[in-house]
Amino acid sequence: MSPAKRVELFRRLRAANPEPQSELQYGTPYQLLVAVVLSAQATDKSVNLATAKLFPMAGTPQAMLALGEAQLAELIRTIGLYRTKAKNVMALTRLLVERHGGEVPREREALEALPGVGRKTANVVLNVAFGEPTIAVDTHIFRVANRTGLAPGKDPLAVERKLLQVTPPEFRRHAHHWLILHGRYVCVARKPRCAQCVIRDLCGFKGKERRV
């Protein structure tokens, strides 16, 4: 994809959704961090249903520690891998209190040192909570970047590096959300909705002609 096409691609996605937002529901950086950890291999909808009950009871690190792992696991048992996630949330919360005064750090290294927090989770927190121009490559973004030809790569890290390289600075702040939402609702895995796609003519997907 040429630089001019990339600019036009992001321009159209921005025009369709000028201020994209995370679909995870949260009130603070700590709640966002917990929600993102819970969202691994789970839908945002299922996480939101669980955190709607959890956060009023344990919306701060101190309240989460007081809640305890067993009760946390019970509250999130509708989410996949809930026992492991409960263990990680308690462990990361304990470290936040011990090392960071209960505040979510703004540095990638400090975030990735927390249990259950990998590069993708750190990128989401840095972008959504702190406005950093990071791009968290999940399955949706990986698919869109490769299918369209925007930023082809063999693995998520390669796609992330390519996206950061080719995305014009004016679009980097929201690129993560534009691409993830496009992949979630339009450029879906099995039957992409090419007829509804605002970037169809810019896309390199060979099967799009069959999707009119």
C-alpha positions in Angstrom: 0.0 0.0 0.0 1.4 3.4 -1.0 1.9 6.2 1.6 -0.9 8.2 -0.1 -3.3 5.3 0.2 -2.4 4.9 3.9 -3.2 8.6 4.5 -6.5 8.2 2.8 -7.3 5.0 4.6 -6.9 6.7 8.0 -8.6 9.8 6.9 -11.7 7.9 6.0 -11.7 5.9 9.2 -11.3 9.1 11.2 -14.2 10.7 9.2 -16.4 7.8 10.1 -15.5 7.9 13.8 -13.6 11.0 14.8 -13.2 10.1 18.5 -13.1 6.3 18.9 -13.4 4.9 22.4 -12.5 1.6 24.0 -15.5 -0.7 24.3 -14.3 -1.8 27.8 -16.1 0.1 30.6 -13.8 1.6 33.2 -13.5 4.7 35.4 -9.8 4.9 36.3 -6.5 3.7 34.8 -6.5 0.9 37.4 -10.0 -0.3 36.4 -8.9 -0.2 32.7 -5.8 -2.3 33.5 -7.9 -4.9 35.3 -10.5 -4.9 32.5 -7.8 -5.4 29.8 -6.2 -8.3 31.8 -9.6 -9.9 32.1 -10.3 -9.4 28.4 -7.6 -11.8 27.2 -9.3 -14.6 25.2 -12.7 -13.1 26.1 -15.1 -10.6 24.6 -15.4 -7.0 25.8 -19.1 -7.6 26.4 -18.4 -10.5 28.8 -15.8 -8.5 30.7 -18.2 -5.5 31.0 -20.9 -7.7 32.5 -18.5 -9.0 35.1 -16.8 -5.6 35.9 -20.3 -4.0 36.3 -20.5 -6.1 39.5 -16.9 -6.1 40.4 -15.9 -2.4 40.2 -18.5 -1.1 42.6 -17.2 -3.5 45.2 -13.5 -3.4 44.3 -12.7 -0.4 42.0 -9.4 0.5 43.7 -6.3 -1.5 44.5 -6.9 -1.3 48.2 -10.5 -2.5 47.8 -9.4 -5.3 45.5 -6.9 -6.6 48.0 -9.5 -6.5 50.7 -11.9 -8.4 48.4 -9.5 -11.3 48.1 -8.8 -13.8 45.4 -11.6 -16.3 46.1 -14.3 -13.7 45.9 -12.8 -12.1 42.9 -12.7 -15.4 41.1 -16.4 -15.9 42.0 -17.3 -12.5 40.5 -15.5 -13.1 37.2 -16.2 -16.8 36.8 -18.3 -16.1 33.6 -15.0 -15.1 31.9 -12.7 -17.7 30.4 -9.6 -18.6 32.4 -11.1 -16.8 35.4 -9.0 -18.6 38.1 -5.7 -17.6 36.4 -6.9 -14.1 35.8 -8.0 -13.7 39.4 -4.6 -14.8 40.6 -2.9 -12.3 38.2 -5.2 -9.4 39.1 -4.4 -9.9 42.8 -0.7 -10.3 42.2 -0.5 -7.2 40.0 -2.6 -5.2 42.4 -0.3 -6.1 45.3 2.7 -5.0 43.3 1.0 -1.7 42.3 0.5 -0.9 46.0 4.0 -2.1 47.0 6.0 -0.5 44.2 3.9 2.3 42.8 1.7 3.6 45.7 -1.4 2.1 44.1 -1.0 4.1 40.9 -0.8 2.5 37.4 2.7 3.4 36.0 3.0 5.2 32.7 6.2 3.3 31.6 6.0 0.2 29.5 8.8 -1.6 31.4 7.0 -1.1 34.7 3.7 -2.2 33.2 5.1 -5.3 31.6 6.7 -6.3 35.0 3.2 -6.8 36.4 1.8 -10.3 36.5 -0.5 -11.0 33.5 0.5 -7.9 31.7 2.2 -8.4 28.3 3.1 -6.0 25.5 -0.4 -5.9 24.1 -2.0 -5.1 27.5 0.7 -2.4 28.2 0.0 -0.8 24.8 -3.7 -0.6 25.5 -3.2 1.0 28.9 -0.6 3.4 27.5 -2.9 4.4 24.7 -6.3 4.5 26.3 -5.4 5.7 29.8 -2.5 8.0 29.0 -2.9 9.0 25.4 0.3 7.5 24.2 0.5 6.8 20.4 0.9 3.0 20.9 -0.8 0.3 18.8 -1.9 -2.9 20.5 -2.0 -5.6 17.9 -4.7 -8.1 18.6 -6.3 -10.6 16.2 -8.5 -8.0 14.6 -5.7 -5.5 13.9 -3.4 -8.3 12.8 -6.0 -9.4 10.3 -6.8 -5.9 9.0 -3.1 -4.9 8.6 -2.3 -8.1 6.6 -5.5 -8.4 4.6 -5.6 -4.8 3.4 -1.9 -4.5 2.9 -1.6 -1.6 5.3 1.2 -3.2 7.4 1.9 -6.8 6.5 3.8 -8.9 9.1 4.2 -12.5 10.2 3.5 -11.9 13.9 1.9 -9.2 16.1 5.2 -7.5 16.9 6.2 -7.3 13.3 2.8 -5.7 12.5 3.0 -3.3 15.4 6.5 -2.1 14.3 5.3 -1.7 10.7 2.2 0.2 11.8 4.2 2.6 13.9 6.5 3.1 10.9 3.9 3.7 8.3 1.0 5.4 10.2 1.2 9.2 9.8 1.8 11.0 13.1 -1.6 12.8 13.0 -3.4 9.4 13.1 -1.3 7.5 15.6 -3.2 8.5 18.7 -6.4 6.7 17.5 -5.0 4.2 15.0 -5.4 1.4 17.5 -9.1 1.9 17.9 -9.9 2.6 14.3 -8.3 -0.6 13.2 -9.7 -2.8 15.9 -13.2 -1.6 15.5 -12.9 -2.0 11.7 -11.8 -5.5 12.2 -14.4 -6.3 14.8 -17.4 -5.0 12.8 -16.5 -4.8 9.1 -13.3 -6.6 8.2 -14.4 -9.7 10.1 -12.5 -13.0 9.8 -14.8 -15.4 7.9 -17.1 -13.2 5.9 -15.7 -9.7 5.6 -18.4 -7.1 4.9 -16.7 -5.5 2.0 -19.9 -3.9 0.6 -20.1 -1.8 3.8 -16.3 -0.9 3.9 -15.3 2.7 3.6 -11.8 1.8 2.5 -12.7 -1.0 0.0 -11.1 0.7 -3.0 -7.8 1.1 -1.1 -7.7 -2.5 0.2 -5.5 -5.2 -1.3 -7.7 -8.1 -0.3 -8.1 -10.3 -3.4 -11.4 -11.7 -2.3 -13.2 -8.4 -2.0 -14.7 -8.6 -5.5 -16.7 -11.5 -4.3 -18.0 -9.6 -1.3 -20.0 -6.9 -3.1 
